[in-house]
Amino acid sequence: MTGYPDRLPDRNTIWYFRERLSKTGKDRLVFNEIRDQIMAKRIRIKNGTMQDASFIEADRGEYGKTRGKDAKTRRSRDGAFATKNHEQHFGYKAHTLVNEIKIIEELSVTPANVHDSQVDLSIPGIICYRDKGYFRSECKGINGTMDRAVRGHSLPVKSIRRNVRISRIRSAVEHPFAFMKRMFHFFYMMVTTVQRVRVKTYLTAMCYNLVRARFLDRTA
């Protein structure tokens, strides 16, 4: 017991607590429990879910130095480089599945070079809206992925209109990322492994879900 809320735990206590979560994998269990308690008070998902991913930047270290297990503490060991829209990123990527009331249902953390389409968080039997980056990728749920033109073939008008409808719905998936980055500074990590980044991501998502649930209670 840390004595909270009468006494705040010190930095080392929080660090060791996060390390235990990282090694045991119980961060996911805690996240799921809080999510289930929040959703138990509300109508279950009816209008579908939305999946997207966002970069988490990390320390690139010194140019030309070795990464991996021999990396120094301030240099990310599991981070990777990725380029999107002509911009280079280094670090990790958070993949989230958000429901219609903007509560995070599922999440996953990978190195930045893992393509969005390689992570499927959809729920069987429930439609999942996704952008063009997931085109022709696996979907356990009902596939609501935007269409993308292939080489030598333009996108038909029917698909363009479908994409517009999906885009309007899936825009809600940006809300959690924007909130976490603005309020919790969730855009840069100093920890060095994907497991530690995962724990911090789960904790941040838990805080977001609690804040979101509080907002929904006030506006109900």
PAZASE-617336 format. One record per residue (C-alpha): chain; residue number from 1; residue in three letters; x, y, z. Coordinates in steps of 0.1 Angstrom, whole numbers, m for minus. Layout:
<recs>
<rec><cadena>A</cadena><num>NUM</num><residuo>ALA</residuo><east>X</east><north>Y</north><up>Z</up></rec>
...
</recs>
This chain:
<recs>
<rec><cadena>A</cadena><num>1</num><residuo>MET</residuo><east>0</east><north>0</north><up>0</up></rec>
<rec><cadena>A</cadena><num>2</num><residuo>THR</residuo><east>13</east><north>35</north><up>m9</up></rec>
<rec><cadena>A</cadena><num>3</num><residuo>GLY</residuo><east>m9</east><north>54</north><up>15</up></rec>
<rec><cadena>A</cadena><num>4</num><residuo>TYR</residuo><east>m26</east><north>72</north><up>m13</up></rec>
<rec><cadena>A</cadena><num>5</num><residuo>PRO</residuo><east>m45</east><north>96</north><up>m12</up></rec>
<rec><cadena>A</cadena><num>6</num><residuo>ASP</residuo><east>m32</east><north>107</north><up>22</up></rec>
<rec><cadena>A</cadena><num>7</num><residuo>ARG</residuo><east>4</east><north>104</north><up>10</up></rec>
<rec><cadena>A</cadena><num>8</num><residuo>LEU</residuo><east>16</east><north>106</north><up>m26</up></rec>
<rec><cadena>A</cadena><num>9</num><residuo>PRO</residuo><east>40</east><north>78</north><up>m37</up></rec>
<rec><cadena>A</cadena><num>10</num><residuo>ASP</residuo><east>75</east><north>89</north><up>m46</up></rec>
<rec><cadena>A</cadena><num>11</num><residuo>ARG</residuo><east>91</east><north>86</north><up>m80</up></rec>
<rec><cadena>A</cadena><num>12</num><residuo>ASN</residuo><east>108</east><north>53</north><up>m73</up></rec>
<rec><cadena>A</cadena><num>13</num><residuo>THR</residuo><east>76</east><north>37</north><up>m61</up></rec>
<rec><cadena>A</cadena><num>14</num><residuo>ILE</residuo><east>58</east><north>47</north><up>m92</up></rec>
<rec><cadena>A</cadena><num>15</num><residuo>TRP</residuo><east>87</east><north>35</north><up>m113</up></rec>
<rec><cadena>A</cadena><num>16</num><residuo>TYR</residuo><east>88</east><north>0</north><up>m97</up></rec>
<rec><cadena>A</cadena><num>17</num><residuo>PHE</residuo><east>50</east><north>m2</north><up>m99</up></rec>
<rec><cadena>A</cadena><num>18</num><residuo>ARG</residuo><east>52</east><north>4</north><up>m137</up></rec>
<rec><cadena>A</cadena><num>19</num><residuo>GLU</residuo><east>80</east><north>m21</north><up>m140</up></rec>
<rec><cadena>A</cadena><num>20</num><residuo>ARG</residuo><east>59</east><north>m48</north><up>m123</up></rec>
<rec><cadena>A</cadena><num>21</num><residuo>LEU</residuo><east>30</east><north>m40</north><up>m147</up></rec>
<rec><cadena>A</cadena><num>22</num><residuo>SER</residuo><east>54</east><north>m42</north><up>m176</up></rec>
<rec><cadena>A</cadena><num>23</num><residuo>LYS</residuo><east>68</east><north>m76</north><up>m166</up></rec>
<rec><cadena>A</cadena><num>24</num><residuo>THR</residuo><east>35</east><north>m92</north><up>m156</up></rec>
<rec><cadena>A</cadena><num>25</num><residuo>GLY</residuo><east>13</east><north>m78</north><up>m184</up></rec>
<rec><cadena>A</cadena><num>26</num><residuo>LYS</residuo><east>m13</east><north>m68</north><up>m158</up></rec>
<rec><cadena>A</cadena><num>27</num><residuo>ASP</residuo><east>m16</east><north>m33</north><up>m172</up></rec>
<rec><cadena>A</cadena><num>28</num><residuo>ARG</residuo><east>m40</east><north>m46</north><up>m198</up></rec>
<rec><cadena>A</cadena><num>29</num><residuo>LEU</residuo><east>m61</east><north>m63</north><up>m171</up></rec>
<rec><cadena>A</cadena><num>30</num><residuo>VAL</residuo><east>m64</east><north>m31</north><up>m152</up></rec>
<rec><cadena>A</cadena><num>31</num><residuo>PHE</residuo><east>m73</east><north>m11</north><up>m183</up></rec>
<rec><cadena>A</cadena><num>32</num><residuo>ASN</residuo><east>m100</east><north>m37</north><up>m193</up></rec>
<rec><cadena>A</cadena><num>33</num><residuo>GLU</residuo><east>m115</east><north>m36</north><up>m158</up></rec>
<rec><cadena>A</cadena><num>34</num><residuo>ILE</residuo><east>m118</east><north>2</north><up>m157</up></rec>
<rec><cadena>A</cadena><num>35</num><residuo>ARG</residuo><east>m132</east><north>2</north><up>m193</up></rec>
<rec><cadena>A</cadena><num>36</num><residuo>ASP</residuo><east>m158</east><north>m25</north><up>m184</up></rec>
<rec><cadena>A</cadena><num>37</num><residuo>GLN</residuo><east>m169</east><north>m6</north><up>m153</up></rec>
<rec><cadena>A</cadena><num>38</num><residuo>ILE</residuo><east>m173</east><north>26</north><up>m174</up></rec>
<rec><cadena>A</cadena><num>39</num><residuo>MET</residuo><east>m193</east><north>8</north><up>m202</up></rec>
<rec><cadena>A</cadena><num>40</num><residuo>ALA</residuo><east>m214</east><north>m12</north><up>m177</up></rec>
<rec><cadena>A</cadena><num>41</num><residuo>LYS</residuo><east>m233</east><north>21</north><up>m169</up></rec>
<rec><cadena>A</cadena><num>42</num><residuo>ARG</residuo><east>m240</east><north>28</north><up>m206</up></rec>
<rec><cadena>A</cadena><num>43</num><residuo>ILE</residuo><east>m256</east><north>12</north><up>m236</up></rec>
<rec><cadena>A</cadena><num>44</num><residuo>ARG</residuo><east>m234</east><north>m13</north><up>m253</up></rec>
<rec><cadena>A</cadena><num>45</num><residuo>ILE</residuo><east>m219</east><north>m5</north><up>m287</up></rec>
<rec><cadena>A</cadena><num>46</num><residuo>LYS</residuo><east>m245</east><north>m2</north><up>m314</up></rec>
<rec><cadena>A</cadena><num>47</num><residuo>ASN</residuo><east>m231</east><north>22</north><up>m340</up></rec>
<rec><cadena>A</cadena><num>48</num><residuo>GLY</residuo><east>m197</east><north>7</north><up>m345</up></rec>
<rec><cadena>A</cadena><num>49</num><residuo>THR</residuo><east>m161</east><north>13</north><up>m336</up></rec>
<rec><cadena>A</cadena><num>50</num><residuo>MET</residuo><east>m132</east><north>32</north><up>m352</up></rec>
<rec><cadena>A</cadena><num>51</num><residuo>GLN</residuo><east>m95</east><north>22</north><up>m354</up></rec>
<rec><cadena>A</cadena><num>52</num><residuo>ASP</residuo><east>m65</east><north>45</north><up>m360</up></rec>
<rec><cadena>A</cadena><num>53</num><residuo>ALA</residuo><east>m29</east><north>48</north><up>m349</up></rec>
<rec><cadena>A</cadena><num>54</num><residuo>SER</residuo><east>m6</east><north>77</north><up>m338</up></rec>
<rec><cadena>A</cadena><num>55</num><residuo>PHE</residuo><east>32</east><north>80</north><up>m335</up></rec>
<rec><cadena>A</cadena><num>56</num><residuo>ILE</residuo><east>48</east><north>83</north><up>m301</up></rec>
<rec><cadena>A</cadena><num>57</num><residuo>GLU</residuo><east>82</east><north>100</north><up>m305</up></rec>
<rec><cadena>A</cadena><num>58</num><residuo>ALA</residuo><east>112</east><north>88</north><up>m286</up></rec>
<rec><cadena>A</cadena><num>59</num><residuo>ASP</residuo><east>149</east><north>97</north><up>m280</up></rec>
<rec><cadena>A</cadena><num>60</num><residuo>ARG</residuo><east>168</east><north>90</north><up>m312</up></rec>
<rec><cadena>A</cadena><num>61</num><residuo>GLY</residuo><east>202</east><north>90</north><up>m295</up></rec>
<rec><cadena>A</cadena><num>62</num><residuo>GLU</residuo><east>235</east><north>100</north><up>m311</up></rec>
<rec><cadena>A</cadena><num>63</num><residuo>TYR</residuo><east>239</east><north>96</north><up>m348</up></rec>
<rec><cadena>A</cadena><num>64</num><residuo>GLY</residuo><east>256</east><north>64</north><up>m358</up></rec>
<rec><cadena>A</cadena><num>65</num><residuo>LYS</residuo><east>255</east><north>47</north><up>m324</up></rec>
<rec><cadena>A</cadena><num>66</num><residuo>THR</residuo><east>244</east><north>11</north><up>m319</up></rec>
<rec><cadena>A</cadena><num>67</num><residuo>ARG</residuo><east>208</east><north>5</north><up>m307</up></rec>
<rec><cadena>A</cadena><num>68</num><residuo>GLY</residuo><east>193</east><north>m26</north><up>m293</up></rec>
<rec><cadena>A</cadena><num>69</num><residuo>LYS</residuo><east>203</east><north>m42</north><up>m260</up></rec>
<rec><cadena>A</cadena><num>70</num><residuo>ASP</residuo><east>236</east><north>m23</north><up>m258</up></rec>
<rec><cadena>A</cadena><num>71</num><residuo>ALA</residuo><east>219</east><north>11</north><up>m261</up></rec>
<rec><cadena>A</cadena><num>72</num><residuo>LYS</residuo><east>223</east><north>37</north><up>m233</up></rec>
<rec><cadena>A</cadena><num>73</num><residuo>THR</residuo><east>195</east><north>45</north><up>m209</up></rec>
<rec><cadena>A</cadena><num>74</num><residuo>ARG</residuo><east>184</east><north>77</north><up>m227</up></rec>
<rec><cadena>A</cadena><num>75</num><residuo>ARG</residuo><east>183</east><north>60</north><up>m261</up></rec>
<rec><cadena>A</cadena><num>76</num><residuo>SER</residuo><east>153</east><north>40</north><up>m271</up></rec>
<rec><cadena>A</cadena><num>77</num><residuo>ARG</residuo><east>162</east><north>3</north><up>m275</up></rec>
<rec><cadena>A</cadena><num>78</num><residuo>ASP</residuo><east>130</east><north>m9</north><up>m293</up></rec>
<rec><cadena>A</cadena><num>79</num><residuo>GLY</residuo><east>121</east><north>23</north><up>m312</up></rec>
<rec><cadena>A</cadena><num>80</num><residuo>ALA</residuo><east>122</east><north>23</north><up>m350</up></rec>
<rec><cadena>A</cadena><num>81</num><residuo>PHE</residuo><east>121</east><north>49</north><up>m378</up></rec>
<rec><cadena>A</cadena><num>82</num><residuo>ALA</residuo><east>91</east><north>54</north><up>m400</up></rec>
<rec><cadena>A</cadena><num>83</num><residuo>THR</residuo><east>81</east><north>80</north><up>m426</up></rec>
<rec><cadena>A</cadena><num>84</num><residuo>LYS</residuo><east>46</east><north>94</north><up>m432</up></rec>
<rec><cadena>A</cadena><num>85</num><residuo>ASN</residuo><east>36</east><north>123</north><up>m454</up></rec>
<rec><cadena>A</cadena><num>86</num><residuo>HIS</residuo><east>73</east><north>129</north><up>m461</up></rec>
<rec><cadena>A</cadena><num>87</num><residuo>GLU</residuo><east>80</east><north>134</north><up>m423</up></rec>
<rec><cadena>A</cadena><num>88</num><residuo>GLN</residuo><east>104</east><north>110</north><up>m405</up></rec>
<rec><cadena>A</cadena><num>89</num><residuo>HIS</residuo><east>94</east><north>97</north><up>m370</up></rec>
<rec><cadena>A</cadena><num>90</num><residuo>PHE</residuo><east>114</east><north>77</north><up>m345</up></rec>
<rec><cadena>A</cadena><num>91</num><residuo>GLY</residuo><east>99</east><north>57</north><up>m317</up></rec>
<rec><cadena>A</cadena><num>92</num><residuo>TYR</residuo><east>66</east><north>38</north><up>m313</up></rec>
<rec><cadena>A</cadena><num>93</num><residuo>LYS</residuo><east>30</east><north>38</north><up>m325</up></rec>
<rec><cadena>A</cadena><num>94</num><residuo>ALA</residuo><east>m1</east><north>36</north><up>m304</up></rec>
<rec><cadena>A</cadena><num>95</num><residuo>HIS</residuo><east>m31</east><north>17</north><up>m321</up></rec>
<rec><cadena>A</cadena><num>96</num><residuo>THR</residuo><east>m65</east><north>24</north><up>m306</up></rec>
<rec><cadena>A</cadena><num>97</num><residuo>LEU</residuo><east>m101</east><north>12</north><up>m311</up></rec>
<rec><cadena>A</cadena><num>98</num><residuo>VAL</residuo><east>m126</east><north>38</north><up>m300</up></rec>
<rec><cadena>A</cadena><num>99</num><residuo>ASN</residuo><east>m164</east><north>33</north><up>m297</up></rec>
<rec><cadena>A</cadena><num>100</num><residuo>GLU</residuo><east>m192</east><north>57</north><up>m305</up></rec>
<rec><cadena>A</cadena><num>101</num><residuo>ILE</residuo><east>m190</east><north>76</north><up>m272</up></rec>
<rec><cadena>A</cadena><num>102</num><residuo>LYS</residuo><east>m152</east><north>81</north><up>m277</up></rec>
<rec><cadena>A</cadena><num>103</num><residuo>ILE</residuo><east>m142</east><north>56</north><up>m250</up></rec>
<rec><cadena>A</cadena><num>104</num><residuo>ILE</residuo><east>m110</east><north>36</north><up>m259</up></rec>
<rec><cadena>A</cadena><num>105</num><residuo>GLU</residuo><east>m121</east><north>0</north><up>m261</up></rec>
<rec><cadena>A</cadena><num>106</num><residuo>GLU</residuo><east>m87</east><north>m16</north><up>m271</up></rec>
<rec><cadena>A</cadena><num>107</num><residuo>LEU</residuo><east>m52</east><north>m5</north><up>m277</up></rec>
<rec><cadena>A</cadena><num>108</num><residuo>SER</residuo><east>m18</east><north>m19</north><up>m288</up></rec>
<rec><cadena>A</cadena><num>109</num><residuo>VAL</residuo><east>17</east><north>m5</north><up>m289</up></rec>
<rec><cadena>A</cadena><num>110</num><residuo>THR</residuo><east>43</east><north>m14</north><up>m315</up></rec>
<rec><cadena>A</cadena><num>111</num><residuo>PRO</residuo><east>76</east><north>1</north><up>m329</up></rec>
<rec><cadena>A</cadena><num>112</num><residuo>ALA</residuo><east>69</east><north>29</north><up>m353</up></rec>
<rec><cadena>A</cadena><num>113</num><residuo>ASN</residuo><east>78</east><north>9</north><up>m384</up></rec>
<rec><cadena>A</cadena><num>114</num><residuo>VAL</residuo><east>49</east><north>m15</north><up>m379</up></rec>
<rec><cadena>A</cadena><num>115</num><residuo>HIS</residuo><east>22</east><north>m6</north><up>m405</up></rec>
<rec><cadena>A</cadena><num>116</num><residuo>ASP</residuo><east>m13</east><north>2</north><up>m392</up></rec>
<rec><cadena>A</cadena><num>117</num><residuo>SER</residuo><east>m28</east><north>m26</north><up>m413</up></rec>
<rec><cadena>A</cadena><num>118</num><residuo>GLN</residuo><east>m8</east><north>m52</north><up>m394</up></rec>
<rec><cadena>A</cadena><num>119</num><residuo>VAL</residuo><east>m28</east><north>m45</north><up>m362</up></rec>
<rec><cadena>A</cadena><num>120</num><residuo>ASP</residuo><east>m65</east><north>m56</north><up>m361</up></rec>
<rec><cadena>A</cadena><num>121</num><residuo>LEU</residuo><east>m83</east><north>m45</north><up>m330</up></rec>
<rec><cadena>A</cadena><num>122</num><residuo>SER</residuo><east>m118</east><north>m49</north><up>m344</up></rec>
<rec><cadena>A</cadena><num>123</num><residuo>ILE</residuo><east>m145</east><north>m68</north><up>m325</up></rec>
<rec><cadena>A</cadena><num>124</num><residuo>PRO</residuo><east>m163</east><north>m97</north><up>m342</up></rec>
<rec><cadena>A</cadena><num>125</num><residuo>GLY</residuo><east>m198</east><north>m88</north><up>m352</up></rec>
<rec><cadena>A</cadena><num>126</num><residuo>ILE</residuo><east>m193</east><north>m50</north><up>m348</up></rec>
<rec><cadena>A</cadena><num>127</num><residuo>ILE</residuo><east>m185</east><north>m27</north><up>m377</up></rec>
<rec><cadena>A</cadena><num>128</num><residuo>CYS</residuo><east>m151</east><north>m11</north><up>m376</up></rec>
<rec><cadena>A</cadena><num>129</num><residuo>TYR</residuo><east>m145</east><north>21</north><up>m395</up></rec>
<rec><cadena>A</cadena><num>130</num><residuo>ARG</residuo><east>m109</east><north>26</north><up>m407</up></rec>
<rec><cadena>A</cadena><num>131</num><residuo>ASP</residuo><east>m90</east><north>49</north><up>m431</up></rec>
<rec><cadena>A</cadena><num>132</num><residuo>LYS</residuo><east>m74</east><north>39</north><up>m464</up></rec>
<rec><cadena>A</cadena><num>133</num><residuo>GLY</residuo><east>m42</east><north>27</north><up>m447</up></rec>
<rec><cadena>A</cadena><num>134</num><residuo>TYR</residuo><east>m61</east><north>m5</north><up>m437</up></rec>
<rec><cadena>A</cadena><num>135</num><residuo>PHE</residuo><east>m73</east><north>m12</north><up>m473</up></rec>
<rec><cadena>A</cadena><num>136</num><residuo>ARG</residuo><east>m75</east><north>m49</north><up>m480</up></rec>
<rec><cadena>A</cadena><num>137</num><residuo>SER</residuo><east>m61</east><north>m58</north><up>m445</up></rec>
<rec><cadena>A</cadena><num>138</num><residuo>GLU</residuo><east>m77</east><north>m83</north><up>m421</up></rec>
<rec><cadena>A</cadena><num>139</num><residuo>CYS</residuo><east>m107</east><north>m72</north><up>m401</up></rec>
<rec><cadena>A</cadena><num>140</num><residuo>LYS</residuo><east>m123</east><north>m95</north><up>m375</up></rec>
<rec><cadena>A</cadena><num>141</num><residuo>GLY</residuo><east>m153</east><north>m73</north><up>m373</up></rec>
<rec><cadena>A</cadena><num>142</num><residuo>ILE</residuo><east>m176</east><north>m60</north><up>m400</up></rec>
<rec><cadena>A</cadena><num>143</num><residuo>ASN</residuo><east>m152</east><north>m42</north><up>m424</up></rec>
<rec><cadena>A</cadena><num>144</num><residuo>GLY</residuo><east>m159</east><north>m5</north><up>m427</up></rec>
<rec><cadena>A</cadena><num>145</num><residuo>THR</residuo><east>m125</east><north>4</north><up>m442</up></rec>
<rec><cadena>A</cadena><num>146</num><residuo>MET</residuo><east>m123</east><north>32</north><up>m467</up></rec>
<rec><cadena>A</cadena><num>147</num><residuo>ASP</residuo><east>m117</east><north>22</north><up>m504</up></rec>
<rec><cadena>A</cadena><num>148</num><residuo>ARG</residuo><east>m84</east><north>31</north><up>m521</up></rec>
<rec><cadena>A</cadena><num>149</num><residuo>ALA</residuo><east>m77</east><north>34</north><up>m558</up></rec>
<rec><cadena>A</cadena><num>150</num><residuo>VAL</residuo><east>m54</east><north>8</north><up>m572</up></rec>
<rec><cadena>A</cadena><num>151</num><residuo>ARG</residuo><east>m28</east><north>14</north><up>m600</up></rec>
<rec><cadena>A</cadena><num>152</num><residuo>GLY</residuo><east>m44</east><north>19</north><up>m633</up></rec>
<rec><cadena>A</cadena><num>153</num><residuo>HIS</residuo><east>m79</east><north>22</north><up>m619</up></rec>
<rec><cadena>A</cadena><num>154</num><residuo>SER</residuo><east>m96</east><north>54</north><up>m606</up></rec>
<rec><cadena>A</cadena><num>155</num><residuo>LEU</residuo><east>m119</east><north>52</north><up>m577</up></rec>
<rec><cadena>A</cadena><num>156</num><residuo>PRO</residuo><east>m156</east><north>50</north><up>m588</up></rec>
<rec><cadena>A</cadena><num>157</num><residuo>VAL</residuo><east>m181</east><north>76</north><up>m576</up></rec>
<rec><cadena>A</cadena><num>158</num><residuo>LYS</residuo><east>m199</east><north>51</north><up>m554</up></rec>
<rec><cadena>A</cadena><num>159</num><residuo>SER</residuo><east>m167</east><north>44</north><up>m535</up></rec>
<rec><cadena>A</cadena><num>160</num><residuo>ILE</residuo><east>m159</east><north>81</north><up>m532</up></rec>
<rec><cadena>A</cadena><num>161</num><residuo>ARG</residuo><east>m193</east><north>88</north><up>m516</up></rec>
<rec><cadena>A</cadena><num>162</num><residuo>ARG</residuo><east>m188</east><north>58</north><up>m493</up></rec>
<rec><cadena>A</cadena><num>163</num><residuo>ASN</residuo><east>m154</east><north>72</north><up>m482</up></rec>
<rec><cadena>A</cadena><num>164</num><residuo>VAL</residuo><east>m170</east><north>105</north><up>m474</up></rec>
<rec><cadena>A</cadena><num>165</num><residuo>ARG</residuo><east>m196</east><north>88</north><up>m452</up></rec>
<rec><cadena>A</cadena><num>166</num><residuo>ILE</residuo><east>m169</east><north>67</north><up>m434</up></rec>
<rec><cadena>A</cadena><num>167</num><residuo>SER</residuo><east>m146</east><north>97</north><up>m430</up></rec>
<rec><cadena>A</cadena><num>168</num><residuo>ARG</residuo><east>m173</east><north>117</north><up>m412</up></rec>
<rec><cadena>A</cadena><num>169</num><residuo>ILE</residuo><east>m179</east><north>88</north><up>m388</up></rec>
<rec><cadena>A</cadena><num>170</num><residuo>ARG</residuo><east>m143</east><north>78</north><up>m381</up></rec>
<rec><cadena>A</cadena><num>171</num><residuo>SER</residuo><east>m132</east><north>114</north><up>m374</up></rec>
<rec><cadena>A</cadena><num>172</num><residuo>ALA</residuo><east>m142</east><north>108</north><up>m338</up></rec>
<rec><cadena>A</cadena><num>173</num><residuo>VAL</residuo><east>m112</east><north>84</north><up>m334</up></rec>
<rec><cadena>A</cadena><num>174</num><residuo>GLU</residuo><east>m89</east><north>115</north><up>m335</up></rec>
<rec><cadena>A</cadena><num>175</num><residuo>HIS</residuo><east>m104</east><north>129</north><up>m302</up></rec>
<rec><cadena>A</cadena><num>176</num><residuo>PRO</residuo><east>m86</east><north>106</north><up>m277</up></rec>
<rec><cadena>A</cadena><num>177</num><residuo>PHE</residuo><east>m52</east><north>112</north><up>m294</up></rec>
<rec><cadena>A</cadena><num>178</num><residuo>ALA</residuo><east>m57</east><north>150</north><up>m295</up></rec>
<rec><cadena>A</cadena><num>179</num><residuo>PHE</residuo><east>m69</east><north>150</north><up>m258</up></rec>
<rec><cadena>A</cadena><num>180</num><residuo>MET</residuo><east>m40</east><north>128</north><up>m245</up></rec>
<rec><cadena>A</cadena><num>181</num><residuo>LYS</residuo><east>m14</east><north>148</north><up>m264</up></rec>
<rec><cadena>A</cadena><num>182</num><residuo>ARG</residuo><east>m28</east><north>181</north><up>m253</up></rec>
<rec><cadena>A</cadena><num>183</num><residuo>MET</residuo><east>m36</east><north>173</north><up>m217</up></rec>
<rec><cadena>A</cadena><num>184</num><residuo>PHE</residuo><east>m12</east><north>145</north><up>m208</up></rec>
<rec><cadena>A</cadena><num>185</num><residuo>HIS</residuo><east>17</east><north>154</north><up>m232</up></rec>
<rec><cadena>A</cadena><num>186</num><residuo>PHE</residuo><east>13</east><north>120</north><up>m248</up></rec>
<rec><cadena>A</cadena><num>187</num><residuo>PHE</residuo><east>36</east><north>126</north><up>m278</up></rec>
<rec><cadena>A</cadena><num>188</num><residuo>TYR</residuo><east>71</east><north>119</north><up>m265</up></rec>
<rec><cadena>A</cadena><num>189</num><residuo>MET</residuo><east>85</east><north>90</north><up>m244</up></rec>
<rec><cadena>A</cadena><num>190</num><residuo>MET</residuo><east>117</east><north>88</north><up>m225</up></rec>
<rec><cadena>A</cadena><num>191</num><residuo>VAL</residuo><east>114</east><north>51</north><up>m216</up></rec>
<rec><cadena>A</cadena><num>192</num><residuo>THR</residuo><east>135</east><north>27</north><up>m236</up></rec>
<rec><cadena>A</cadena><num>193</num><residuo>THR</residuo><east>115</east><north>m4</north><up>m244</up></rec>
<rec><cadena>A</cadena><num>194</num><residuo>VAL</residuo><east>82</east><north>m12</north><up>m261</up></rec>
<rec><cadena>A</cadena><num>195</num><residuo>GLN</residuo><east>69</east><north>m29</north><up>m229</up></rec>
<rec><cadena>A</cadena><num>196</num><residuo>ARG</residuo><east>75</east><north>3</north><up>m208</up></rec>
<rec><cadena>A</cadena><num>197</num><residuo>VAL</residuo><east>59</east><north>24</north><up>m235</up></rec>
<rec><cadena>A</cadena><num>198</num><residuo>ARG</residuo><east>29</east><north>1</north><up>m235</up></rec>
<rec><cadena>A</cadena><num>199</num><residuo>VAL</residuo><east>24</east><north>5</north><up>m197</up></rec>
<rec><cadena>A</cadena><num>200</num><residuo>LYS</residuo><east>26</east><north>43</north><up>m200</up></rec>
<rec><cadena>A</cadena><num>201</num><residuo>THR</residuo><east>2</east><north>42</north><up>m229</up></rec>
<rec><cadena>A</cadena><num>202</num><residuo>TYR</residuo><east>m23</east><north>20</north><up>m210</up></rec>
<rec><cadena>A</cadena><num>203</num><residuo>LEU</residuo><east>m21</east><north>43</north><up>m179</up></rec>
<rec><cadena>A</cadena><num>204</num><residuo>THR</residuo><east>m27</east><north>74</north><up>m201</up></rec>
<rec><cadena>A</cadena><num>205</num><residuo>ALA</residuo><east>m56</east><north>57</north><up>m219</up></rec>
<rec><cadena>A</cadena><num>206</num><residuo>MET</residuo><east>m71</east><north>48</north><up>m185</up></rec>
<rec><cadena>A</cadena><num>207</num><residuo>CYS</residuo><east>m69</east><north>84</north><up>m174</up></rec>
<rec><cadena>A</cadena><num>208</num><residuo>TYR</residuo><east>m85</east><north>96</north><up>m206</up></rec>
<rec><cadena>A</cadena><num>209</num><residuo>ASN</residuo><east>m114</east><north>71</north><up>m203</up></rec>
<rec><cadena>A</cadena><num>210</num><residuo>LEU</residuo><east>m120</east><north>83</north><up>m167</up></rec>
<rec><cadena>A</cadena><num>211</num><residuo>VAL</residuo><east>m121</east><north>119</north><up>m178</up></rec>
<rec><cadena>A</cadena><num>212</num><residuo>ARG</residuo><east>m143</east><north>111</north><up>m208</up></rec>
<rec><cadena>A</cadena><num>213</num><residuo>ALA</residuo><east>m167</east><north>91</north><up>m185</up></rec>
<rec><cadena>A</cadena><num>214</num><residuo>ARG</residuo><east>m169</east><north>121</north><up>m162</up></rec>
<rec><cadena>A</cadena><num>215</num><residuo>PHE</residuo><east>m177</east><north>144</north><up>m191</up></rec>
<rec><cadena>A</cadena><num>216</num><residuo>LEU</residuo><east>m204</east><north>120</north><up>m203</up></rec>
<rec><cadena>A</cadena><num>217</num><residuo>ASP</residuo><east>m220</east><north>118</north><up>m168</up></rec>
<rec><cadena>A</cadena><num>218</num><residuo>ARG</residuo><east>m222</east><north>156</north><up>m166</up></rec>
<rec><cadena>A</cadena><num>219</num><residuo>THR</residuo><east>m238</east><north>159</north><up>m201</up></rec>
<rec><cadena>A</cadena><num>220</num><residuo>ALA</residuo><east>m262</east><north>130</north><up>m197</up></rec>
</recs>
